[in-house]
Amino acid sequence: MNGGVAAASQTSHWRKFGLLYVALGVIILMVLATFPSDEKAISRSVLAVAHPSSGASLVATLDSNTLQGVRDETISLEATTPPGTRIENMIVCASAPQLTSSNQTSCVPVRVFPKSDISSKRIPTVIHLHPTDSSGSDKILITASWLRYVPGARPAKASDAKSVLQTRSCEEQPGSCYPIAEKMAMTVGPVNLGINKLTRFGARLSRFLKDLTLPILLLVIANWLTSEAAGRDRRREEIEKLVRDEKETREKRDEETRRDIEREQEEQKQIAHILLPKVMRLSGHYYLPIVSNLTWFLRASAVSSKNYSDLVFYLLSFFHVARALKEKEGGIFFKDIAAEKLFAIANNVIRGIVVAECGGETEYMAVLDYLDTWLPPGTKRWPRLGERPASLPEPWINLETWLARIDLRQLEAIRYLFNVLGATMRYECNEPYAHWYINSLRENLFKLEERIDSPDPAALGSTNTEIIKEFLSLANLYRQGKEQ
C-alpha cells in the first residue's frame, strides 16, 4: 500500500514539474554549446630545416600555424648549397591528410641557390594548401628529391659513391662529376585548423557535470531508493497476479484438453461405426478382386506376352470390376487422396488403350457385358478364368492380337502402372485397421509385387507422356514412409 502511494506521489511530481526540468536541461545544453569561446590559438610562423648534404640546406616555412575559416596555408621553400657543391633538379612535395593542394600538383621544383651568391635575388618557391576540415590539427609532410654531383669516375656500385673524395670542385669542372639521386623527408607543423565545437561542448559539459556531481548523485540515489521500494511492491503484486493467472490458464487448458480428447474419441467411434463397415464392404466386393486381377496379370506377363489369352481375361476383369464400382458406389474411395489419383491415372491411361484396340467404346462395353454371361443366373460373384466359353467375341480377339504383337516397352509400362496400383490398393485396404491390431504393422507396409524399373513416359504414346510423368512423381511421393 505504501509503495503504491509513493509511486503515485512520484508520478504526480514528474507530471507537474517534468516539463520544467526538460526545458531547463535544454537551456543548459544550448548555453554550453553556443556560448562564445575564450580559447584563442596563438598564431606563429613555423619552419623546418633539412640538410641535403654537408653545408647545404632546405628550409620550409609556414607563415602561420593557425588557420581560421577557409584561408589557404602557404609553405615557402628555399634551398641553398655551399661553394663547391652542385645540386640540381630538386623536386619538393607537400602532403597532409586534412589539407589539399591548391596548385595543379602538390610537387614543385625548387631552385637551389649558392650561398656565396649574395647579390642574386632569391625568390622562394610557394605551395598553397587548402584545408578540407574546419577543426583539428595536422602535420605537413615535406619530401624532396634531387641530384648531387660527385667528383671522380663513376663507381661500379652506387653504394660506393659516398666513399669518393671530393678532390675537385664540380662547379669548376662539371665534366669530371657524375650525379647521384638522393631524397629526404621532414615534417612541418602541427597546423591548427580551428576549434572543434563538438569537443569544446564535451569539455564544457564534463566540467559542468563535475561541479554538480555530488548533488546529482544524491538526487539519483534518492530517486533510485524510492523507485526500488515502489518497484518491489509492484513486482510482488505482479507475481501474485501472474501465479493466479497461470493457475486459471492451466485449469482452463486442462479442461479444454480433456474435452478435445473426449470429442476425438467420440469422433473415432463414429468413424469406426460409419466408415469402417463401408470400407470393409468395398474392399470385399471390389478392391480385393481388383488387386487380385492386377496380381495375376503381373505374374502371367512376367515371362512374356505369349500367354495373351489369360492376359486379356485379367485385363478385362480389372475394368469389369472398376466399372461396377463406379456405377454402384460412385468411384474409388481411399483415406489418402493421392492413392485415388494414382488409381484414376492408371485406369484412364490403360482404359484408353484398351478401348482403341477393341474398336471403340461400344465394342469395349460389349466385351465387358460379355463377361456377365459366363455366370449362371442368380450367381453373385465375378467370372473365373475356367468358365471362359470356347467362342469369344471379336473385341476379345482384337485384344489377344494386340497383346501378341505388343511392344516390350509398352508392356513394361502397363506392368509398372499395375504394379504400383496393386501395392497402393493393398495398402489402402489394410491401413484403416492398423490401429486395431498390434501385429498388423508388417502387413500394412507398402509392398510391390515385382521390382519393375520406371518406364519411359512416352512408352504409352505422346498423348499420355505428361500424365505418366505425373503418375511417376505422385508414386514417388506416396511411397515415402510406406515402403520398408
C-alpha positions as CSV (number, residue, x, y, z in Angstrom):
1,M,0.0,0.0,0.0
2,N,2.9,2.4,0.9
3,G,4.6,1.5,-2.3
4,G,1.5,2.4,-4.3
5,V,1.2,5.8,-2.5
6,A,4.9,6.5,-3.1
7,A,4.6,5.6,-6.8
8,A,1.5,7.8,-7.2
9,S,3.3,10.7,-5.5
10,Q,6.3,10.3,-7.7
11,T,4.2,10.1,-10.8
12,S,2.3,13.3,-9.8
13,H,5.6,15.2,-9.1
14,W,7.0,14.3,-12.5
15,R,3.8,15.1,-14.2
16,K,3.7,18.5,-12.6
17,F,7.4,19.6,-13.0
18,G,8.7,17.3,-15.7
19,L,8.2,19.9,-18.5
20,L,10.1,22.5,-16.4
21,Y,13.0,20.0,-15.9
22,V,13.2,19.3,-19.6
23,A,13.2,23.0,-20.5
24,L,15.9,23.7,-18.0
25,G,18.1,20.9,-19.3
26,V,17.7,22.2,-22.9
27,I,18.7,25.7,-21.9
28,I,21.8,24.5,-20.2
29,L,22.8,22.4,-23.2
30,M,22.3,25.3,-25.6
31,V,24.4,27.6,-23.4
32,L,27.3,25.1,-23.2
33,A,27.2,24.5,-27.0
34,T,26.8,28.1,-28.3
35,F,28.5,30.4,-25.7
36,P,31.4,32.2,-27.3
37,S,34.7,30.5,-26.6
38,D,37.5,32.3,-24.9
39,E,40.0,29.9,-26.4
40,K,42.3,31.5,-28.9
41,A,45.1,29.8,-30.7
42,I,48.4,31.8,-30.8
43,S,49.5,32.4,-34.4
44,R,53.2,32.0,-35.1
45,S,55.4,31.0,-38.0
46,V,56.9,27.5,-38.2
47,L,59.9,26.3,-40.1
48,A,61.7,23.1,-40.7
49,V,65.2,22.7,-42.0
50,A,66.8,19.7,-43.7
51,H,70.4,19.3,-45.0
52,P,70.6,17.5,-48.3
53,S,74.4,17.5,-47.9
54,S,77.1,19.0,-45.8
55,G,76.7,22.7,-45.7
56,A,73.5,22.6,-47.9
57,S,70.1,23.4,-46.5
58,L,66.4,23.2,-47.5
59,V,64.1,25.5,-45.4
60,A,60.3,25.1,-45.4
61,T,58.5,28.0,-43.7
62,L,54.8,28.3,-42.6
63,D,53.6,31.9,-42.3
64,S,51.1,30.8,-39.6
65,N,50.4,27.6,-37.7
66,T,46.7,28.6,-37.3
67,L,44.0,28.7,-39.9
68,Q,40.7,30.5,-39.4
69,G,37.9,29.8,-41.8
70,V,38.9,28.6,-45.3
71,R,42.2,30.5,-45.7
72,D,44.9,28.7,-47.6
73,E,48.2,27.7,-45.9
74,T,51.3,28.9,-47.7
75,I,54.6,27.0,-47.5
76,S,57.7,28.8,-48.6
77,L,60.6,26.7,-49.7
78,E,64.2,27.9,-50.0
79,A,67.3,25.8,-50.8
80,T,71.0,26.8,-50.7
81,T,74.2,25.0,-51.3
82,P,77.8,25.8,-50.2
83,P,80.6,26.6,-52.7
84,G,82.0,23.6,-54.5
85,T,78.7,21.6,-54.2
86,R,76.4,21.1,-57.2
87,I,72.8,20.2,-56.5
88,E,70.2,20.2,-59.3
89,N,66.7,19.0,-60.2
90,M,65.3,19.4,-56.7
91,I,61.6,18.4,-56.5
92,V,59.7,19.1,-53.3
93,C,56.3,17.6,-52.4
94,A,53.9,18.6,-49.6
95,S,51.0,16.5,-48.3
96,A,48.7,16.4,-45.3
97,P,45.5,14.3,-44.6
98,Q,43.4,17.4,-43.9
99,L,44.9,19.7,-46.5
100,T,44.8,19.6,-50.2
101,S,47.0,21.4,-52.7
102,S,45.5,24.5,-54.4
103,N,48.2,24.1,-57.1
104,Q,47.7,21.8,-60.0
105,T,50.1,19.4,-58.2
106,S,51.5,19.2,-54.7
107,C,55.0,18.7,-56.0
108,V,57.0,21.8,-57.3
109,P,60.6,22.2,-58.5
110,V,62.8,24.3,-56.1
111,R,65.8,26.2,-57.4
112,V,69.0,25.8,-55.3
113,F,71.0,29.0,-54.8
114,P,74.7,29.0,-53.9
115,K,75.4,30.5,-50.5
116,S,78.3,32.6,-52.0
117,D,75.9,34.3,-54.5
118,I,74.6,37.1,-52.2
119,S,73.8,39.6,-54.9
120,S,71.2,37.5,-56.7
121,K,67.6,37.9,-55.8
122,R,66.3,34.8,-54.2
123,I,62.6,34.2,-54.7
124,P,61.3,31.3,-52.6
125,T,59.0,28.6,-54.1
126,V,55.5,28.6,-52.7
127,I,53.0,25.8,-52.3
128,H,49.4,26.6,-51.3
129,L,47.5,24.0,-49.2
130,H,43.7,24.3,-48.8
131,P,42.1,22.9,-45.6
132,T,39.4,20.2,-46.1
133,D,38.1,20.4,-42.5
134,S,37.2,23.3,-40.2
135,S,38.7,21.9,-37.0
136,G,41.6,19.8,-35.7
137,S,45.3,19.8,-36.3
138,D,47.5,18.2,-38.9
139,K,51.2,17.9,-39.7
140,I,52.5,18.6,-43.2
141,L,54.9,16.0,-44.7
142,I,57.7,17.5,-46.9
143,T,59.5,15.1,-49.2
144,A,62.3,16.2,-51.5
145,S,64.4,14.5,-54.2
146,W,67.5,15.9,-56.1
147,L,70.7,15.1,-58.0
148,R,74.0,15.8,-56.3
149,Y,77.1,15.7,-58.4
150,V,80.2,13.9,-57.0
151,P,83.7,14.4,-58.5
152,G,85.7,11.4,-59.8
153,A,84.9,8.5,-62.1
154,R,81.5,6.7,-61.8
155,P,81.9,3.8,-59.3
156,A,80.8,0.3,-60.2
157,K,78.2,0.4,-57.4
158,A,76.0,3.3,-56.3
159,S,76.8,2.5,-52.7
160,D,80.5,3.3,-53.3
161,A,79.7,6.9,-54.3
162,K,79.9,8.2,-50.7
163,S,83.4,6.9,-50.4
164,V,84.7,9.1,-53.2
165,L,86.7,12.1,-52.0
166,Q,85.9,15.5,-53.3
167,T,89.3,16.4,-54.7
168,R,87.9,18.7,-57.4
169,S,85.1,21.3,-57.5
170,C,82.1,20.2,-59.5
171,E,81.2,23.8,-60.3
172,E,84.7,24.4,-61.8
173,Q,84.9,21.1,-63.7
174,P,81.4,19.8,-64.4
175,G,82.6,17.2,-66.8
176,S,84.6,15.4,-64.1
177,C,81.5,14.8,-61.9
178,Y,78.6,12.4,-62.1
179,P,75.1,12.7,-60.5
180,I,73.7,10.8,-57.5
181,A,70.0,10.6,-56.9
182,E,69.1,11.4,-53.2
183,K,65.9,12.1,-51.3
184,M,64.8,13.0,-47.7
185,A,61.6,13.7,-45.7
186,M,60.7,16.1,-42.9
187,T,57.5,17.3,-41.1
188,V,56.3,20.9,-40.5
189,G,53.6,21.8,-38.1
190,P,51.3,21.0,-36.5
191,V,48.8,23.3,-38.2
192,N,45.7,24.2,-36.2
193,L,42.6,24.3,-38.5
194,G,40.2,25.7,-35.9
195,I,38.3,24.9,-32.8
196,N,36.2,21.7,-32.8
197,K,32.8,22.8,-31.4
198,L,31.8,19.2,-30.5
199,T,35.0,18.7,-28.5
200,R,34.6,22.1,-26.8
201,F,31.0,21.2,-26.0
202,G,32.1,17.9,-24.5
203,A,34.7,19.6,-22.3
204,R,32.3,22.2,-21.1
205,L,29.7,19.6,-20.3
206,S,32.2,17.4,-18.4
207,R,33.3,20.4,-16.3
208,F,29.6,21.4,-15.6
209,L,28.8,17.8,-14.5
210,K,31.9,17.6,-12.4
211,D,30.7,20.6,-10.4
212,L,27.2,19.1,-9.9
213,T,28.4,15.5,-9.3
214,L,27.5,15.3,-5.6
215,P,24.0,17.0,-5.8
216,I,23.1,14.9,-8.9
217,L,24.4,11.7,-7.2
218,L,22.3,12.4,-4.1
219,L,19.3,13.1,-6.2
220,V,19.8,9.9,-8.3
221,I,20.3,7.8,-5.1
222,A,17.1,9.2,-3.5
223,N,15.1,8.7,-6.7
224,W,16.5,5.1,-7.0
225,L,15.7,4.2,-3.5
226,T,12.1,5.5,-3.9
227,S,11.7,3.7,-7.3
228,E,13.1,0.4,-5.8
229,A,10.6,0.5,-3.0
230,A,7.7,1.1,-5.3
231,G,9.0,-1.4,-7.8
232,R,9.4,-4.1,-5.2
233,D,5.8,-3.7,-4.1
234,R,4.7,-3.6,-7.8
235,R,6.7,-6.8,-8.6
236,R,5.2,-8.6,-5.7
237,E,1.7,-7.8,-6.8
238,E,2.5,-8.7,-10.4
239,I,4.0,-12.1,-9.3
240,E,0.9,-12.9,-7.3
241,K,-1.4,-11.9,-10.2
242,L,0.8,-14.0,-12.6
243,V,0.5,-17.0,-10.3
244,R,-3.3,-16.7,-10.2
245,D,-3.5,-16.2,-14.0
246,E,-1.2,-19.2,-14.7
247,K,-3.3,-21.4,-12.4
248,E,-6.5,-20.3,-14.1
249,T,-5.0,-20.7,-17.5
250,R,-3.7,-24.2,-16.6
251,E,-7.0,-25.3,-15.3
252,K,-8.8,-23.9,-18.4
253,R,-6.2,-25.6,-20.7
254,D,-6.6,-28.9,-18.9
255,E,-10.3,-28.7,-19.2
256,E,-10.1,-28.0,-22.9
257,T,-7.6,-30.8,-23.5
258,R,-9.9,-33.2,-21.7
259,R,-12.9,-32.1,-23.8
260,D,-10.8,-32.4,-27.0
261,I,-9.7,-35.9,-26.1
262,E,-13.3,-36.9,-25.4
263,R,-14.5,-35.3,-28.6
264,E,-11.8,-37.0,-30.6
265,Q,-12.6,-40.4,-29.0
266,E,-16.3,-39.9,-29.9
267,E,-15.4,-38.9,-33.4
268,Q,-13.2,-42.0,-33.8
269,K,-16.1,-44.1,-32.6
270,Q,-18.4,-42.5,-35.1
271,I,-15.9,-43.0,-37.9
272,A,-15.4,-46.6,-36.9
273,H,-19.2,-47.1,-36.7
274,I,-19.9,-45.4,-40.1
275,L,-16.8,-45.6,-42.3
276,L,-15.1,-48.9,-41.4
277,P,-18.1,-51.1,-42.4
278,K,-18.3,-49.3,-45.7
279,V,-14.5,-49.8,-46.3
280,M,-14.9,-53.4,-45.4
281,R,-17.8,-53.9,-47.8
282,L,-16.0,-52.1,-50.7
283,S,-12.8,-54.0,-50.0
284,G,-14.6,-57.3,-50.1
285,H,-16.7,-56.6,-53.1
286,Y,-14.4,-54.5,-55.3
287,Y,-10.9,-53.6,-54.0
288,L,-9.6,-57.0,-53.3
289,P,-10.9,-58.5,-56.6
290,I,-9.2,-55.6,-58.4
291,V,-5.9,-56.3,-56.6
292,S,-6.2,-60.0,-57.4
293,N,-6.6,-59.3,-61.2
294,L,-3.7,-56.9,-61.1
295,T,-1.5,-59.5,-59.3
296,W,-2.4,-62.3,-61.8
297,F,-1.8,-60.0,-64.8
298,L,1.7,-59.2,-63.4
299,R,2.5,-62.9,-62.8
300,A,1.2,-64.0,-66.2
301,S,3.1,-61.3,-68.1
302,A,6.3,-61.7,-66.1
303,V,7.9,-64.1,-68.7
304,S,6.4,-62.7,-71.9
305,S,3.1,-61.7,-73.5
306,K,2.7,-65.1,-75.3
307,N,0.1,-66.1,-72.7
308,Y,-2.1,-63.4,-74.2
309,S,-5.4,-65.2,-73.8
310,D,-5.1,-65.2,-70.0
311,L,-3.7,-61.7,-70.0
312,V,-6.9,-60.4,-71.8
313,F,-9.1,-62.1,-69.1
314,Y,-7.2,-60.4,-66.2
315,L,-7.1,-57.1,-68.0
316,L,-10.9,-57.1,-68.8
317,S,-11.7,-58.4,-65.4
318,F,-9.9,-55.4,-63.9
319,F,-12.0,-53.0,-65.9
320,H,-15.2,-55.1,-65.3
321,V,-14.9,-54.7,-61.5
322,A,-13.8,-51.0,-61.9
323,R,-16.9,-50.3,-64.0
324,A,-19.2,-51.9,-61.4
325,L,-17.5,-50.0,-58.6
326,K,-18.2,-46.6,-60.4
327,E,-21.8,-47.5,-61.3
328,K,-22.8,-48.8,-57.9
329,E,-20.6,-46.9,-55.5
330,G,-19.7,-43.7,-57.3
331,G,-16.0,-44.4,-57.7
332,I,-12.9,-45.3,-55.7
333,F,-12.7,-44.3,-52.0
334,F,-9.5,-44.2,-50.0
335,K,-8.2,-42.4,-46.9
336,D,-5.3,-40.9,-48.9
337,I,-6.4,-38.8,-51.9
338,A,-3.0,-39.4,-53.6
339,A,-4.0,-43.1,-53.8
340,E,-7.2,-42.2,-55.5
341,K,-5.3,-40.1,-58.1
342,L,-2.9,-43.0,-58.8
343,F,-5.9,-45.3,-59.5
344,A,-7.6,-42.7,-61.7
345,I,-4.5,-42.1,-63.8
346,A,-3.7,-45.8,-64.3
347,N,-7.3,-46.7,-65.1
348,N,-7.8,-43.8,-67.6
349,V,-4.5,-44.4,-69.5
350,I,-4.8,-48.2,-69.9
351,R,-8.5,-48.0,-70.5
352,G,-7.9,-45.6,-73.4
353,I,-5.5,-48.0,-75.0
354,V,-7.9,-51.0,-74.5
355,V,-10.9,-49.1,-75.9
356,A,-8.9,-48.2,-79.0
357,E,-7.7,-51.8,-79.5
358,C,-11.3,-53.1,-79.0
359,G,-12.5,-50.9,-81.9
360,G,-14.4,-48.2,-79.9
361,E,-16.4,-47.5,-76.7
362,T,-19.4,-49.6,-77.9
363,E,-17.3,-52.7,-78.5
364,Y,-15.4,-52.2,-75.2
365,M,-18.6,-52.0,-73.2
366,A,-20.0,-55.1,-75.1
367,V,-17.0,-57.2,-74.2
368,L,-17.3,-56.2,-70.6
369,D,-21.0,-57.2,-70.7
370,Y,-19.9,-60.5,-72.3
371,L,-18.2,-61.4,-69.0
372,D,-21.5,-61.4,-67.2
373,T,-22.8,-64.1,-69.5
374,W,-20.3,-66.6,-68.1
375,L,-22.1,-66.8,-64.8
376,P,-25.2,-69.0,-64.2
377,P,-28.3,-66.9,-63.4
378,G,-28.5,-65.7,-59.8
379,T,-24.7,-66.1,-59.1
380,K,-23.3,-63.2,-57.1
381,R,-19.6,-63.3,-57.9
382,W,-17.1,-62.3,-60.6
383,P,-16.4,-64.5,-63.6
384,R,-13.5,-67.0,-63.4
385,L,-10.9,-67.9,-66.0
386,G,-12.0,-71.6,-66.0
387,E,-15.5,-70.5,-67.0
388,R,-14.4,-69.0,-70.3
389,P,-16.5,-70.3,-73.3
390,A,-15.0,-71.8,-76.4
391,S,-16.2,-69.0,-78.7
392,L,-15.1,-65.4,-78.0
393,P,-16.4,-62.1,-79.4
394,E,-14.4,-60.1,-81.9
395,P,-13.2,-57.3,-79.5
396,W,-11.7,-60.1,-77.3
397,I,-9.9,-61.5,-80.3
398,N,-8.6,-58.0,-81.2
399,L,-7.1,-57.6,-77.7
400,E,-5.4,-61.0,-78.0
401,T,-4.0,-60.0,-81.3
402,W,-2.8,-56.7,-79.8
403,L,-1.1,-58.4,-76.8
404,A,0.5,-60.9,-79.2
405,R,2.4,-58.2,-81.1
406,I,2.7,-55.6,-78.3
407,D,5.9,-53.7,-78.0
408,L,8.0,-54.7,-74.9
409,R,8.4,-51.0,-73.8
410,Q,4.6,-50.6,-73.8
411,L,4.0,-53.9,-71.9
412,E,6.6,-52.9,-69.3
413,A,4.9,-49.5,-68.8
414,I,1.5,-51.2,-68.3
415,R,3.0,-53.7,-65.8
416,Y,4.7,-50.8,-63.9
417,L,1.4,-48.9,-63.6
418,F,-0.4,-52.1,-62.4
419,N,2.5,-53.0,-60.0
420,V,2.3,-49.6,-58.2
421,L,-1.5,-49.6,-58.3
422,G,-1.8,-53.1,-56.8
423,A,0.6,-52.2,-53.9
424,T,-1.3,-48.9,-53.3
425,M,-4.7,-50.5,-53.2
426,R,-3.5,-53.3,-50.9
427,Y,-2.0,-50.8,-48.5
428,E,-5.2,-48.6,-48.5
429,C,-7.4,-51.7,-47.9
430,N,-5.4,-52.6,-44.8
431,E,-4.4,-49.2,-43.4
432,P,-7.8,-48.3,-41.7
433,Y,-7.4,-51.3,-39.4
434,A,-3.7,-50.6,-38.5
435,H,-4.7,-49.2,-35.1
436,W,-6.9,-52.2,-34.3
437,Y,-4.2,-54.9,-34.3
438,I,-0.8,-54.9,-32.7
439,N,0.6,-57.3,-35.3
440,S,-0.7,-55.5,-38.3
441,L,2.3,-53.2,-38.8
442,R,4.2,-55.5,-41.1
443,E,1.1,-56.4,-43.1
444,N,0.3,-52.8,-43.9
445,L,3.7,-51.9,-45.4
446,F,3.7,-50.7,-49.0
447,K,5.0,-53.9,-50.8
448,L,5.4,-54.1,-54.6
449,E,4.6,-57.4,-56.3
450,E,7.6,-57.1,-58.5
451,R,10.6,-54.8,-58.9
452,I,10.0,-53.1,-62.2
453,D,12.0,-50.1,-63.4
454,S,10.3,-46.8,-64.1
455,P,9.1,-46.7,-67.7
456,D,9.8,-44.1,-70.4
457,P,6.9,-41.5,-70.1
458,A,6.4,-41.7,-73.8
459,A,6.2,-45.5,-73.9
460,L,2.3,-45.4,-74.0
461,G,2.1,-42.7,-76.6
462,S,2.9,-39.0,-76.8
463,T,-0.6,-38.0,-75.7
464,N,0.0,-39.8,-72.3
465,T,3.5,-38.5,-71.7
466,E,2.6,-35.7,-69.3
467,I,0.1,-37.8,-67.4
468,I,2.6,-40.7,-67.0
469,K,5.2,-38.1,-65.6
470,E,2.5,-37.0,-63.1
471,F,1.9,-40.7,-62.1
472,L,5.7,-41.3,-61.6
473,S,6.1,-38.1,-59.4
474,L,2.9,-38.9,-57.4
475,A,4.0,-42.5,-56.8
476,N,7.4,-41.5,-55.5
477,L,5.8,-39.1,-53.0
478,Y,3.2,-41.6,-52.0
479,R,5.7,-44.4,-51.3
480,Q,7.7,-42.3,-48.9
481,G,7.2,-43.5,-45.3
482,K,5.1,-46.5,-46.5
483,E,7.7,-48.7,-48.2
484,Q,10.2,-50.5,-45.9
